């Protein structure tokens, strides 16, 4: 899931959260109306997504962190 090292300040008013679990990524999309800004593919093809970076605004970051902690 997302560890503290996988959450960092991105801009003055945004954070990036790195997620390596497709279920958690989908839950964040559904629960907070967030969308991945970066998709990673590590298995040599573009058919299997393996990780995602999601941009989170300042006003949602505490709720997102709590959500991740409570659902891991």
C-alpha positions in Angstrom: 0.0 0.0 0.0 1.1 3.6 0.5 3.9 4.2 3.0 4.9 7.6 4.2 7.8 7.6 1.8 5.3 7.1 -1.0 3.4 10.3 -0.2 5.2 13.5 -1.0 4.5 17.2 -1.6 4.1 17.7 -5.4 3.2 21.4 -5.7 2.2 24.1 -3.3 -1.4 22.8 -3.2 -1.0 19.2 -4.1 0.5 15.9 -3.0 1.4 12.7 -4.9 0.5 9.3 -3.5 2.2 6.2 -5.0 0.0 3.1 -4.9 1.0 -0.4 -5.9 -2.3 -2.1 -5.3 -4.9 -1.9 -8.0 -7.8 -2.4 -5.6 -6.6 0.5 -3.4 -6.1 2.6 -6.5 -9.7 2.0 -7.6 -11.1 2.7 -4.1 -9.3 6.1 -4.1 -10.7 6.9 -7.5 -14.2 5.9 -6.4 -14.2 7.4 -2.9 -12.4 10.7 -3.6 -12.9 11.3 -7.3 -9.2 11.2 -7.9 -7.4 9.9 -10.9 -3.9 8.6 -11.5 -1.5 11.1 -13.0 1.2 8.5 -13.8 0.8 4.8 -14.5 3.8 2.4 -14.2 4.3 -0.8 -16.2 7.1 -3.1 -15.0 6.5 -6.4 -16.8 7.7 -5.4 -20.2 4.3 -4.7 -21.8 1.8 -2.0 -21.7 -1.1 -4.3 -20.9 -0.4 -4.7 -17.2 -0.4 -1.7 -14.9 1.7 -2.3 -11.8 1.6 1.1 -9.9 0.0 4.5 -10.0 0.8 8.0 -8.8 -2.4 9.9 -7.8 -2.4 13.7 -7.3 -4.3 14.7 -4.2 -5.2 18.3 -3.3 -4.2 19.7 0.1 -7.8 19.7 1.3 -8.1 15.9 0.8 -4.7 14.6 1.8 -5.5 13.9 5.4 -8.7 12.0 4.5 -6.8 10.1 1.9 -4.0 9.1 4.3 -6.5 8.0 6.9 -8.5 6.1 4.3 -5.3 4.3 3.1 -4.3 3.5 6.7 -7.8 2.2 7.6 -8.0 0.0 4.5 -4.6 -1.7 4.6 
